[in-house]
Amino acid sequence: MLDAEKGELLKAPARIGKMGISEAKAFAALKSHSEAERRRRERINAHYATLRGLVPCTEKMDKATLLAAVISQVKEHKKNALEACKGLLVPMDDDEVKVETYFDGTLHFKASICCDYRPELLSDLRNAIDALPLKMVSAEISTLGSRLKNEFVLANRRNKNALDDAGAIQLLTNSIHQTLTSVLEKGSASPEYSPGTTTLPNKRRRVTFFDSSSSSS
C-alpha cells in the first residue's frame, strides 16, 4: 500500500494481522493434534499393559508377539466354550439348521434352528411346522443377545408306527430340513427385521443333516 503523504510503500497492518491469526490457528491446531496423539498412544499402551496381565507368560513380549499370544488364547477359550456347550441349548454365532432322527419306542424327529432374532421368526416357525405332516411333541427356546435357538421334537401325526420305511423317513427328514432352511433364508434376506440390534446378513451359515443311521437311540 502506498502512503499518499510520504510516498512510501507500506505493508497493510490488516494483512499482517490476518497472517498472525492464521499462524496462531495453525500452531493451536498442531498442538491439539499432538495432544490427541499423545493421549491415543497412552490409551494403546494401557491396553497393551492389560493384555500382558491376561496372557500367562513370564518373559516380556513385543507388541506383535503379545497380540499373537492373545489371539491364540481367545481361540482356545472359544474352543473350550463350544465343547462345554455341547448338548446345551445355547445359541452360537453361526446360523444353523440341524435335523436328526431317534427312536424312543417310536420314531421322533429332533430339529433345531439357530439365527438372529426377528419379530416374525416364531410365527414363521409355527406356520412352517404346522404345514408338516407331524405333530410337535416338545419345543425349547433360548436366547443370547440378539441370537436365538429353537429346538423341536416332532412325531408322526397319524400313526406312531407308520414310518417304518427308510425311504419315507428320509423324505420326511428332508422336508423338515427344507422347511426350516426356508425360514432361515427368509430372515437372511430381510436384515431390517432386527430393530435396535445390529444384524449380520453375511453371517456364516451351517445346515447340518443327520439321517436315522447316524442318530442315537
Secondary structure, DSSP 4 states (H G I P E B T S, - for coil): -B-TTT--B---HHHHHHHHHHHHHHHHHHHHHHHHHHHHHHHHHHHHHHHHHHS--SS---HHHHHHHHHHHHHHHHHHHHHHTTTS----SSEEEEEEEEESSSEEEEEEEEEE--TTHHHHHHHHHHTSSEEEEEEEEEEETTEEEEEEEEEESS-TT----HHHHHHHHHHHHHHHHHHHHHHHT-GGG-TTS---TT--EEEEE--GGG---
